[in-house]
Amino acid sequence: MRMSKIFQKTLLLNFILFGVISTSMSFVSALTLHNHMVDEYVSKGKAIASSIASSSVEILLNRDASTIQSMIDQFKDSDGAAYVYVQDSNGDIVSHTFVPEVPEILSKTSIHPNTISIRELKVAGRGEVIDITKPILAGMAGYVHVGMDKSIINKYVWAAIAKLQVVMFFIFWGSVFILYMMVKRISEPLNQLTEYAKKLSAHDFTAEIEIKSKDEIGLLAGTMKNMAEELTTLISGLERAVGNATSELQDTLTYMEVIMDNLADGLLVVDINGRISVTNPALGELFGVTENELRGKDIKTYFPEEMTALFELVKGCEHEVYSSEIELSGRKTAKAVATPIHKMDEGDTPNICLGAVILVRDITYEKEVDNLKTDFISTVSHELRTPMTSILGFAKIIKKKLEKSVFPVCNAPDKKTERAITQVQDNIGIIISEGQRLTDLINDVLDIAKMESGKIDWKNVPIEIAEVIETSVQTTTPLWKPQNLEMVVDVEENTPTMYGDRDRVMQVLVNLISNAVKFTASGSITCTARSHDDEIMVSVSDTGSGISPEDQKKIFERFKQAGDTLTGKPKGTGLGLPICKQIVDHHKGRIWVDSKLGEGSSFHFTLAIGAPDEEPLIPAHITKTPLREGHLGSVDSPLIMVADDDPALNEFLSQVLEEEGYRIITVSNGQEAVETAKKRMPQLITMDLKMPVMDGAQAIAALRQDPSTRHIPVIVISALAEGQQAGGDAALIKPIDEKRLVETIHGLLQEDLIMSDPCMVLGKENETPTENLLVICPGKINYCPPADLWTRVSSGFKGTIFITAELSTSLDLDRLSQTPDVQIVILPDS
């Protein structure tokens, strides 16, 4: 059996211990023996010296050298005696035991002590000696020297040390043998335990151990054996569980692979470093790549910037889902949706972000259908505005005719006829009010359709958010003030100027404030604005009824409202918040709500600060169609040409203007308008924008390019809010009020007409935009700074508002035109 490590360590310790003990004992013994023998030799030397000194007095006095020699010779063979010699009082050696001669060190040395003297000398041929000097008769008769050989002492000392070492040697190896037997008795079971533990660590739980002792080692061996049996049982169960789990996992992976491979959407899994880890065939088909080509590569290498931007947003590991549209090859469009991948900790809360998963779907067909739907809604909404103009217009004409010409002559004495007249009046009033409400709904639908189709004309002007909030609050004053609600405005100082569509941003704020008033019976409404990095966050908070979590998920969807629209009457079209979302999205922001039932709501939206830009001009293209004759009036009346492709609207405008004494000629497209204007030279033209063959904007451009028709005033009458940009002298938005139309025509023709309603001009008094105003509104012109417009309107202004084309680009003309009893006239810049 190999030497155990315990025995090796014990043997080393025993060797060191015995070495220390042996050395210590040898040193102490040698020192003790040496000192003892030195003392003994000194005593013996003294005795010899004293014996000779006491016997040598008479002999020395008689000068009997032979007697002295025979006396010292008898001490020559004494154990330890190296030499003996006698000196006379003069120091001369009388007798000695040296052979062949006295050593030089002793012959030249002469000491005269009064008592016994002891010294150590090194004598040539004798080594170290202890020289003992004894005076005879106090030195008068001489001196006796006895030298004791010190080398004999050293010899005895080394002999004693050698014997001691021999004894220690046998003791050492005896103890080693005993120690070996003891260690062997302990180490063999330990070695067995060690080997058994190694087998257990190698998962050999069937190994046996032969330790039957009842001591601690036997107890430990039994415990390890029981543990091995329990581990065998446990591991067997674990192996079965792992086998079952592996089988289930393999089945799950198979299902997952089949699902991913047959998934219609493209699947892309990216780790936190942007490396692609999982894809599916659908993704390869969308982008024209293979799975082997993508695995392990950087997402930036194979995918467009929109996908990379999504990943950059998601890898921040916020709990949000981001989406983006991506242009694919072959004029296809895809939608990518990305969300972070979180590793859950023990508390089922996200702890570590592992990367992102991105789903890509081909939405080309859905996009086409959506575009068709949006175009349909947009077209229908535009087309509805024109008949609504006719309906409202003819209803007002009927009401006017009845009140002016029919009812006054109906002198019916019976109550039945009187009641019928009253009902007719009420019914016509209902037709007009409901027509106006239907117009508001059309405007909302048109707004959302234009935003979805991307055909809306977005402005990009400097916006001071503090001014927009203040104006929005003033605009909604008639809503919240009667309910005694407190309005709080908190705008951060030094908020940066942003760039965007001011009217649309104001539309968002007015809508949010209106909603807050609608659902807040008492308390306060708070508007705040804060800037952070490159965006501004605006919040509108109320203390109203709040919104349930279920309703919060759908309020930004079209035609969806909070509450039950089946049991309660809807408070609007359900398009306000979706329009707000579209506006915020255009300004590269986001909108969301925080609310609890009974505790109020807080709507927040962010707006990117943006930068100014320039809008390109789109040239007009002119085509021609045959001329169609229109109405003729009296020869002395001004000739007005009505250009609109809707016969009903042409008839309505003709009746209104003929009632005012004008001659009327109608055309149905832009090309007719241009050709008729050249031939008939009308004094004024009303122009629709959306017409076949040549639209109104192109017709106006053609008229302005011809010197013969350049001077003719043009009033744009259109369902489009962009009518002020068509190049006319004034613009009216359908549905129009015939009174405002007549007043505008009188002004442009510089006819002597005093308007019955007030006039308001945006600007300062010393900056009158046109001299015609002095004719249209003599003595009744109110000048209003643009910033105070909504304050004046909300405070109850009724009349005509004159706006220059330059200022019109910064105003929400759609909303302004929908204000009751307010008519807009757009004036060309001088």
LUMSETOR-82134 format. One record per residue (C-alpha): x, y, z; residue in one letter. Coordinates in steps of 0.1 Angstrom, whole numbers, plus 5000, padded with zeros to 4 digits. Layout:
REM LUMSETOR-82134
XYZA/...
This chain:
REM LUMSETOR-82134
500050005000M/501350344991R/502250585019M/499150785029S/499351165030K/498351155067I/501350935074F/503651145053Q/502651455072K/502851285105T/506351135097L/507651475087L/506251625119L/507851335139N/511151375122F/511251745129I/510151685165L/512851425171F/515451635154G/514751925178V/514651695208I/517851515199S/519751825192T/518551995223S/519451695245M/522851645229S/523752015234F/522552015270V/524251685278S/527551785261A/527652115279L/526851965312T/529451685308L/532051925295H/531652165325N/531651875349H/534851725335M/536552065334V/535752115371D/536951755378E/540251805360Y/540852135376V/540351975410S/542651695401K/545251935388G/545052135420K/545451825441A/548551715422I/550052065424A/549352085461S/550851745467S/554051835449I/554252175464A/553952045500S/556751785494S/559152005474S/560052275499V/563152105514E/564151945481I/564052275463L/565952445491L/568652165489N/568652185452R/567951815448D/566751805412A/566751425409S/564451385439T/562051635425I/562151465391Q/561351125406S/558551285425M/556851445395I/557351135374D/554950945395Q/552151195386F/553051165349K/550650875342D/547751025361S/544551035340D/544251365323G/547651495333A/549451635303A/552651755319Y/554151855353V/557152075359Y/558752275388V/560252625386Q/562552785412D/561853135425S/563653285396N/561453105371G/563952855359D/562552505353I/564152265377V/562351935367S/559751855341H/557951565323T/558351695288F/559751475260V/562051565244P/562051925255E/560052195272V/557652365248P/558652715239E/555352875251I/556052735286L/559852795288S/559353165280K/556353205302T/556953285338S/554153385362I/554453435399H/550953405415P/550553435452N/547853165452T/546852885429I/546353015394S/544352845366I/544752935329R/544052775295E/546852735271L/547352595236K/550652395237V/552252275206A/552051895204G/549651885234R/546652085222G/544552275246E/545452235283V/544452375316I/547552505333D/547352505372I/550152695390T/550752635427K/553452865446P/555852685470I/556252885502L/554353175486A/556853155457G/560053185477M/560952815470A/559452815435G/556352715416Y/554652385406V/552852365372H/550352095363V/548852075329G/545451895324M/544751765288D/541551935276K/541351715245S/540451415268I/537451615280I/536351675244N/536751305236K/534551205265Y/531951465255V/531751345218W/531650985230A/528751065252A/526951255224I/527450955200A/525950715225K/523050955231L/522350975193Q/522350605189V/519850575217V/517750855201M/517950675167F/516450355180F/513750555199I/512950755167F/512450455145W/510550275172G/508150575174S/507950585136V/506850215136F/504250285163I/503050595145L/502850405112Y/500650135128M/498350395143M/498050605111V/497550295091K/494650195113R/493050545107I/494150615071S/492950285055E/489250355063P/489750715053L/491350605020N/488350375014Q/486050665021L/487950884997T/487750624969E/484150574977Y/483550954975A/485350964941K/483050684928K/480050874940L/481251194923S/481650994891A/477950894895H/478750534904D/476150494930F/476350114929T/479850104945A/480249924979E/482350015010I/483649765035E/483849955067I/482149785096K/483649975126S/481350145151K/483450465154D/482950795137E/484450675104I/482050375103G/479150615110L/480350845082L/480650545058A/477150435066G/475750785061T/477450815027M/476150475017K/472550575026N/473050905008M/474250714977A/471050494978E/468850804981E/470750974953L/470250664931T/466550684937T/466451064932L/468551054900I/466450774886S/463350994891G/465151294876L/466251094846E/462650984840R/461451344845A/464251484822V/463351224796G/459751314797N/460551684797A/462951634768T/460351454748S/457751724755E/460351994746L/461251814714Q/457551794706D/457052164715T/460152264694L/458752064665T/455352234668Y/457152574671M/459252514641E/456252404621V/454352704633I/457152944625M/457852784591D/454252804582N/453653154597L/452353394571A/454153674588D/457953714587G/459553644621L/462853804632L/464453744666V/467453964674V/469653954705D/470554264726I/473654324704N/471654324672G/472653984660R/469953774642I/469253444660S/465953314646V/464053374613T/461453194593N/460853134555P/458253404553A/460753664563L/463153544536G/460453564510E/459653924520L/463254044519F/464753794494G/467253634518V/467753284533T/467853174569E/471453054567N/472453384552E/470953574581L/471753374612R/474353544634G/474553854612K/473954214622D/470354334616I/471754654599K/473354454571T/470254294556Y/467254514567F/466154864560P/466555164583E/462955134595E/463654784610M/466854904625T/465055204641A/462454974655L/465154754671F/466855064686E/463555164702L/462854814715V/466354734729K/465755004755G/463554724771C/460554944778E/457354764781H/455954894748E/455154764713V/456454964684Y/455354944648S/456455094615S/455655064578E/458354944555I/458654964518E/459454634501L/460654564466S/458054534439G/456054834453R/454954624482K/454354754517T/454954574550A/454154654586K/456754554613A/455754524649V/458554494675A/458554414712T/461354344737P/462153994750I/462353984788H/463653714811K/461453674841M/462753654876D/461253464905E/458653734911G/457353704875D/458654054868T/460854134838P/464454134849N/466854094820I/466354204784C/467453944760L/466654114727G/463654184705A/461153994684V/459854154652I/456954044632L/456654164596V/453454134576R/452854214540D/449954464541I/450054564504T/446554434498Y/445254574531E/446954914523K/445254914489E/441854834504V/442455094531D/443455354505N/440355274485L/438255304516K/439855634526T/439555764490D/435955654491F/435255834524I/437156134512S/435256144479T/431856084495V/432556354521S/433556604495H/430556514474E/428256534504L/429356894510R/428057004477T/424556864480P/424456984516M/425157334503T/422157284479S/419957134506I/420757404532L/420657674506G/417257584491F/415857524526A/416957874535K/415458004502I/412257824509I/412157954544K/412858314531K/410158284504K/407558144527L/408258414554E/408458694528K/405858604502S/403558314513V/402958334551F/402058714550P/399158644525V/397858344543C/395358514565N/393658194577A/391258254606P/391057894616D/393557744641K/394257444620K/395757654592T/397657854617E/399057544633R/400057404599A/401957734591I/403757704625T/404657344619Q/406057424584V/408157704600Q/409457464627D/410057184602N/412157404579I/414057514609G/414757154619I/415857074584I/418357364585I/419757274620S/419956904612E/421656984579G/424257184598Q/424756894623R/425256664593L/427756904579T/429756894611D/429856514609L/430956524573I/433756764583N/434956514610D/434856224586V/436656424559L/439356524584D/440156164594I/439956054558A/442356314546K/444856244574M/444755864567E/445255914529S/448056164535G/446356414513K/445956674540I/447857004534D/450057024566W/451557364574K/454957404590N/455057734608V/456657854641P/454457764671I/454657904706E/452957644727I/452057884755A/450158104730E/448357794715V/447257684750I/446158024759E/444158064727T/442657714731S/441557804766V/439958124755Q/438257944726T/436657694749T/435657954775T/431957934766P/432157564774L/433757554808W/432857894823K/429057834825P/429757514845Q/431957714870N/434957494863L/438357624873E/440857644844M/444557614854V/447357684829V/450857584838D/453457634811V/457157594817E/459157914812E/461457934782N/459557664763T/461357644729P/459557734697T/458457434677M/457457404640Y/454357234627G/450757294619D/449557544645R/445857514637D/445957134640R/447857144673V/445257384685M/442557144673Q/444056874695V/444057104726L/440457234719V/439256874715N/440956754747L/439657054767I/436157004752S/436156634762N/437356734797A/434456974801V/432056724787K/432856464814F/433556694844T/430556814864A/432657014890S/436257074899G/439057194876S/440757144843I/444557174841T/446657244810C/450457194814T/453357204790A/456957084796R/459957054773S/462456774774H/465356714749D/463856764714D/460156744722E/457356914742I/454856734763M/451356884768V/448856744793S/445156814799V/443856684832S/440356694847D/438656594879T/435756424861G/434256084861S/437355914847G/437655634821I/437555264827S/440555044817P/438454874791E/437455204775D/441055334776Q/442055074751K/439555184725K/439055564728I/441755634702F/439955414677E/437555564651R/433855584661F/434655454696K/433655644727Q/433855584764A/430855444780G/427955234766D/426755394734T/423755154733L/422255254766T/423355614765G/423255874737K/426655934722P/428156274728K/429756314693G/430956124663T/433755934681G/436356084657L/437756354679G/440456154697L/441455954665P/441956284647I/444056404676C/446156094674K/446656144636Q/447756504642I/450156404670V/451556114650D/452256364621H/454256574645H/456356264655K/454756244689G/452556004708R/449256044728I/448055844757W/445755864787V/446055804825D/442755764842S/440855604871K/437155584875L/435855854898G/439256024900E/439456204866G/441556174835S/444856304822S/445556314785F/449156354775H/450756414741F/454256494729T/455256694699L/458656704682A/460157054681I/460957004644G/462457264620A/461257504593P/461057394557D/459757514523E/456757384505E/457257324467P/454857474442L/452957244419I/452457374384P/448957364369A/448157174337H/445357314314I/442957114291T/439957214272K/436257104269T/433257244249P/431357544263L/427857514277R/425457804278E/424057934311G/421458174324H/420958524310L/419858824330G/418959184323S/421359364300V/422259634325D/423059394354S/426659274361P/427358934346L/428458664370I/429758324359M/429158034382V/431557744376A/430557414394D/430057064382D/426957014404D/423757134386P/421857164418A/424457404433L/424557594400N/420757634402E/420957744439F/423758004432L/421858124402S/418658174422Q/420458354450V/422358584426L/419458644402E/417358744433E/420059014438E/419559134402G/422658984386Y/422958814352R/424158454355I/425958224332I/426957864344T/429657624334V/430457274346S/434257254344N/437457464345G/438057464307Q/434557594301E/435157864327A/438357984309V/436857984274E/433558144286T/435458414305A/437358514274K/434258524253K/431758684277R/434058884300M/431958844332P/432359104360Q/432958824386L/433458444387I/432558194414T/434857884410M/434557534425D/437857354429L/436956984422K/435656974386M/436256744357P/438556814327V/440257104344M/440057174382D/439357524396G/442957594406A/444157534371Q/441357744357A/442258034380I/445958004370A/444958014333A/442758324338L/445558504356R/448058424328Q/445758584302D/445958964302P/442358984290S/440958794320T/443558874346R/441359154361H/438258944367I/437658884405P/437358524414V/435558384445I/436558024453V/433557824465I/434757474475S/434357194500A/438057194503L/439657394531A/442557464508E/440457694487G/442358004499Q/445457874482Q/443957844448A/444758194437G/441358364439G/440458704453D/438258544481A/437358194493A/434158064508L/433957704522I/430857494515K/428257484528P/428057864522I/425658124535D/423958314506E/424058634526K/427858624530R/428158534493L/426158834483V/428059064506E/431458934493T/430358984457I/429159344464H/432559414480G/434659274451L/432459454425L/432859774446Q/429059824447E/427460064472D/426259814498L/426159854535I/426359514552M/423759444578S/426159234600D/429459354616P/432759314597C/436059214613M/439459234597V/442459044610L/445159304613G/445759664624K/443659964614E/446660124596N/447159814576E/443859784557T/444159494532P/441859644505T/440059964498E/436859764490N/436259724527L/435560094530L/432660034506V/431459704520I/431659794556C/431660174560P/431960274596G/431559914608K/434959764605I/436459604636N/440159534635Y/441459234654C/444959104660P/445258734649P/446058624684A/442758754696D/440658604669L/439358304688W/438658514719T/436358744698R/434658444681V/434158254714S/432758574730S/429858574704G/430958764673F/428558724644K/429358854610G/432058844583T/435758794590I/438158924563F/441458744562I/444358794539T/445858494521A/449058534540E/447358504574L/444958234563S/447757974561T/448157994599S/444457964609L/442157664612D/439657774585L/437757454587D/436757504623R/436257874618L/433957814588S/431857584610Q/431257844636T/427557954635P/426758294620D/430358354610V/431358384573Q/434958394561I/436258604532V/439858544520I/441458854505L/444458834481P/447658984493D/448359334478S/
